[in-house]
Amino acid sequence: MSPATSRRYSVRFVDWTLYETVVLAEGEDAAIAKAQALYHTDGLSAFTFKTVGDEGWEAEILEDQS
């Protein structure tokens, strides 16, 4: 395909990543608070992660900006 017939596309995909950690707590609210504190101090290094799904790929033609 020559550049004269090529068009610009924005191409993207979305995936979902599950982040998880284990904490000791006396209840759900306390567990969430502890996990949030871990995240704020250690970032994602305190969590394991895995991709749990995706929406696939999509492309959208970009209109000429002239």
VMD Tcl script that builds the backbone (N, CA, C; Angstrom):
set m [mol new atoms 198]
animate dup $m
set s [atomselect $m all]
$s set {name element resname resid chain x y z} {
  {N N MET 1 A 0.849 -1.171 0.000}
  {CA C MET 1 A 0.000 0.000 0.000}
  {C C MET 1 A 0.894 1.233 0.000}
  {N N SER 2 A 0.628 2.138 -0.892}
  {CA C SER 2 A 1.447 3.337 -0.977}
  {C C SER 2 A 1.032 4.334 0.099}
  {N N PRO 3 A 1.950 5.242 0.470}
  {CA C PRO 3 A 1.597 6.243 1.487}
  {C C PRO 3 A 0.400 7.096 1.091}
  {N N ALA 4 A 0.179 7.283 -0.219}
  {CA C ALA 4 A -0.947 8.099 -0.662}
  {C C ALA 4 A -2.295 7.454 -0.313}
  {N N THR 5 A -2.346 6.139 -0.227}
  {CA C THR 5 A -3.597 5.460 0.102}
  {C C THR 5 A -3.656 5.006 1.551}
  {N N SER 6 A -2.601 5.218 2.314}
  {CA C SER 6 A -2.583 4.832 3.727}
  {C C SER 6 A -3.299 5.875 4.554}
  {N N ARG 7 A -3.939 5.422 5.615}
  {CA C ARG 7 A -4.621 6.338 6.523}
  {C C ARG 7 A -4.091 6.099 7.930}
  {N N ARG 8 A -4.193 7.108 8.772}
  {CA C ARG 8 A -3.725 7.004 10.153}
  {C C ARG 8 A -4.818 6.405 11.025}
  {N N TYR 9 A -4.422 5.462 11.889}
  {CA C TYR 9 A -5.348 4.816 12.824}
  {C C TYR 9 A -4.788 4.892 14.237}
  {N N SER 10 A -5.673 5.101 15.164}
  {CA C SER 10 A -5.340 4.935 16.575}
  {C C SER 10 A -5.737 3.497 16.925}
  {N N VAL 11 A -4.767 2.715 17.387}
  {CA C VAL 11 A -5.012 1.304 17.698}
  {C C VAL 11 A -4.729 1.092 19.176}
  {N N ARG 12 A -5.635 0.385 19.856}
  {CA C ARG 12 A -5.479 0.212 21.307}
  {C C ARG 12 A -6.088 -1.112 21.743}
  {N N PHE 13 A -5.723 -1.505 22.932}
  {CA C PHE 13 A -6.370 -2.635 23.578}
  {C C PHE 13 A -6.459 -2.354 25.058}
  {N N VAL 14 A -7.411 -2.985 25.709}
  {CA C VAL 14 A -7.627 -2.819 27.144}
  {C C VAL 14 A -7.467 -4.188 27.783}
  {N N ASP 15 A -6.724 -4.240 28.869}
  {CA C ASP 15 A -6.675 -5.483 29.644}
  {C C ASP 15 A -6.917 -5.166 31.099}
  {N N TRP 16 A -7.307 -6.174 31.829}
  {CA C TRP 16 A -7.556 -6.014 33.257}
  {C C TRP 16 A -6.493 -6.778 34.015}
  {N N THR 17 A -5.908 -6.119 34.974}
  {CA C THR 17 A -4.890 -6.742 35.805}
  {C C THR 17 A -5.392 -6.768 37.239}
  {N N LEU 18 A -5.295 -7.921 37.853}
  {CA C LEU 18 A -5.691 -8.101 39.246}
  {C C LEU 18 A -4.442 -8.007 40.112}
  {N N TYR 19 A -4.447 -7.107 41.081}
  {CA C TYR 19 A -3.355 -6.958 42.042}
  {C C TYR 19 A -3.848 -7.479 43.379}
  {N N GLU 20 A -3.007 -8.255 44.063}
  {CA C GLU 20 A -3.445 -8.892 45.294}
  {C C GLU 20 A -2.302 -8.942 46.305}
  {N N THR 21 A -2.660 -8.789 47.571}
  {CA C THR 21 A -1.707 -8.961 48.666}
  {C C THR 21 A -2.445 -9.627 49.824}
  {N N VAL 22 A -1.707 -10.133 50.779}
  {CA C VAL 22 A -2.296 -10.792 51.946}
  {C C VAL 22 A -1.916 -9.986 53.185}
  {N N VAL 23 A -2.913 -9.655 54.001}
  {CA C VAL 23 A -2.682 -8.922 55.253}
  {C C VAL 23 A -3.432 -9.633 56.381}
  {N N LEU 24 A -2.991 -9.407 57.596}
  {CA C LEU 24 A -3.704 -9.879 58.781}
  {C C LEU 24 A -4.524 -8.715 59.321}
  {N N ALA 25 A -5.809 -8.929 59.539}
  {CA C ALA 25 A -6.681 -7.855 60.017}
  {C C ALA 25 A -7.871 -8.459 60.740}
  {N N GLU 26 A -8.543 -7.628 61.516}
  {CA C GLU 26 A -9.707 -8.075 62.272}
  {C C GLU 26 A -11.013 -7.908 61.515}
  {N N GLY 27 A -10.966 -7.333 60.328}
  {CA C GLY 27 A -12.178 -7.150 59.540}
  {C C GLY 27 A -11.848 -6.644 58.148}
  {N N GLU 28 A -12.861 -6.616 57.302}
  {CA C GLU 28 A -12.677 -6.223 55.911}
  {C C GLU 28 A -12.181 -4.787 55.767}
  {N N ASP 29 A -12.769 -3.854 56.513}
  {CA C ASP 29 A -12.340 -2.454 56.424}
  {C C ASP 29 A -10.888 -2.286 56.849}
  {N N ALA 30 A -10.502 -2.982 57.919}
  {CA C ALA 30 A -9.119 -2.914 58.394}
  {C C ALA 30 A -8.168 -3.532 57.369}
  {N N ALA 31 A -8.598 -4.625 56.726}
  {CA C ALA 31 A -7.766 -5.267 55.709}
  {C C ALA 31 A -7.540 -4.325 54.528}
  {N N ILE 32 A -8.605 -3.660 54.104}
  {CA C ILE 32 A -8.474 -2.711 52.993}
  {C C ILE 32 A -7.550 -1.564 53.375}
  {N N ALA 33 A -7.701 -1.043 54.591}
  {CA C ALA 33 A -6.846 0.053 55.050}
  {C C ALA 33 A -5.380 -0.368 55.075}
  {N N LYS 34 A -5.111 -1.591 55.525}
  {CA C LYS 34 A -3.724 -2.071 55.554}
  {C C LYS 34 A -3.159 -2.229 54.147}
  {N N ALA 35 A -3.957 -2.765 53.244}
  {CA C ALA 35 A -3.498 -2.933 51.863}
  {C C ALA 35 A -3.254 -1.575 51.209}
  {N N GLN 36 A -4.121 -0.613 51.475}
  {CA C GLN 36 A -3.911 0.731 50.934}
  {C C GLN 36 A -2.630 1.349 51.486}
  {N N ALA 37 A -2.379 1.147 52.777}
  {CA C ALA 37 A -1.153 1.666 53.373}
  {C C ALA 37 A 0.078 1.019 52.737}
  {N N LEU 38 A 0.010 -0.296 52.500}
  {CA C LEU 38 A 1.109 -0.985 51.810}
  {C C LEU 38 A 1.341 -0.389 50.431}
  {N N TYR 39 A 0.262 -0.157 49.712}
  {CA C TYR 39 A 0.373 0.412 48.374}
  {C C TYR 39 A 1.022 1.791 48.422}
  {N N HIS 40 A 0.632 2.612 49.403}
  {CA C HIS 40 A 1.173 3.967 49.488}
  {C C HIS 40 A 2.637 3.985 49.920}
  {N N THR 41 A 3.073 2.976 50.668}
  {CA C THR 41 A 4.471 2.953 51.102}
  {C C THR 41 A 5.373 2.154 50.160}
  {N N ASP 42 A 4.870 1.030 49.635}
  {CA C ASP 42 A 5.709 0.142 48.827}
  {C C ASP 42 A 5.296 0.071 47.363}
  {N N GLY 43 A 4.193 0.687 47.012}
  {CA C GLY 43 A 3.731 0.615 45.626}
  {C C GLY 43 A 3.296 -0.795 45.260}
  {N N LEU 44 A 3.367 -1.107 43.988}
  {CA C LEU 44 A 2.916 -2.408 43.522}
  {C C LEU 44 A 3.845 -3.555 43.890}
  {N N SER 45 A 5.027 -3.237 44.418}
  {CA C SER 45 A 5.958 -4.316 44.798}
  {C C SER 45 A 5.410 -5.164 45.948}
  {N N ALA 46 A 4.417 -4.660 46.675}
  {CA C ALA 46 A 3.808 -5.411 47.780}
  {C C ALA 46 A 2.683 -6.330 47.288}
  {N N PHE 47 A 2.437 -6.345 45.999}
  {CA C PHE 47 A 1.310 -7.084 45.445}
  {C C PHE 47 A 1.779 -8.069 44.368}
  {N N THR 48 A 1.064 -9.184 44.278}
  {CA C THR 48 A 1.224 -10.053 43.122}
  {C C THR 48 A 0.207 -9.589 42.081}
  {N N PHE 49 A 0.420 -9.989 40.847}
  {CA C PHE 49 A -0.522 -9.549 39.822}
  {C C PHE 49 A -0.652 -10.586 38.722}
  {N N LYS 50 A -1.789 -10.541 38.046}
  {CA C LYS 50 A -2.006 -11.376 36.867}
  {C C LYS 50 A -3.068 -10.723 35.994}
  {N N THR 51 A -2.967 -10.950 34.695}
  {CA C THR 51 A -3.957 -10.457 33.758}
  {C C THR 51 A -5.166 -11.378 33.817}
  {N N VAL 52 A -6.333 -10.810 33.997}
  {CA C VAL 52 A -7.535 -11.626 34.183}
  {C C VAL 52 A -8.543 -11.484 33.056}
  {N N GLY 53 A -8.244 -10.695 32.052}
  {CA C GLY 53 A -9.162 -10.567 30.928}
  {C C GLY 53 A -8.752 -9.440 30.015}
  {N N ASP 54 A -9.369 -9.394 28.842}
  {CA C ASP 54 A -9.118 -8.291 27.925}
  {C C ASP 54 A -10.339 -8.072 27.045}
  {N N GLU 55 A -10.390 -6.912 26.450}
  {CA C GLU 55 A -11.487 -6.557 25.559}
  {C C GLU 55 A -11.099 -6.720 24.100}
  {N N GLY 56 A -9.899 -7.189 23.825}
  {CA C GLY 56 A -9.463 -7.326 22.440}
  {C C GLY 56 A -8.924 -6.017 21.881}
  {N N TRP 57 A -8.615 -6.067 20.621}
  {CA C TRP 57 A -8.016 -4.928 19.927}
  {C C TRP 57 A -9.083 -4.160 19.159}
  {N N GLU 58 A -8.862 -2.848 19.010}
  {CA C GLU 58 A -9.747 -2.040 18.183}
  {C C GLU 58 A -8.938 -0.946 17.509}
  {N N ALA 59 A -9.410 -0.508 16.373}
  {CA C ALA 59 A -8.748 0.568 15.616}
  {C C ALA 59 A -9.794 1.594 15.236}
  {N N GLU 60 A -9.380 2.848 15.252}
  {CA C GLU 60 A -10.258 3.950 14.902}
  {C C GLU 60 A -9.510 4.864 13.956}
  {N N ILE 61 A -10.112 5.157 12.833}
  {CA C ILE 61 A -9.455 6.033 11.866}
  {C C ILE 61 A -9.368 7.429 12.443}
  {N N LEU 62 A -8.233 8.077 12.242}
  {CA C LEU 62 A -8.040 9.447 12.694}
  {C C LEU 62 A -8.377 10.381 11.537}
  {N N GLU 63 A -9.214 11.349 11.784}
  {CA C GLU 63 A -9.594 12.305 10.742}
  {C C GLU 63 A -8.401 13.210 10.430}
  {N N ASP 64 A -8.322 13.660 9.206}
  {CA C ASP 64 A -7.259 14.575 8.816}
  {C C ASP 64 A -7.339 15.856 9.639}
  {N N GLN 65 A -6.200 16.343 10.069}
  {CA C GLN 65 A -6.136 17.535 10.922}
  {C C GLN 65 A -5.863 18.795 10.103}
  {N N SER 66 A -6.119 18.775 8.785}
  {CA C SER 66 A -5.803 19.936 7.958}
  {C C SER 66 A -6.840 21.021 7.993}
}
mol reanalyze $m
mol bondsrecalc $m
mol representation Tube
mol addrep $m
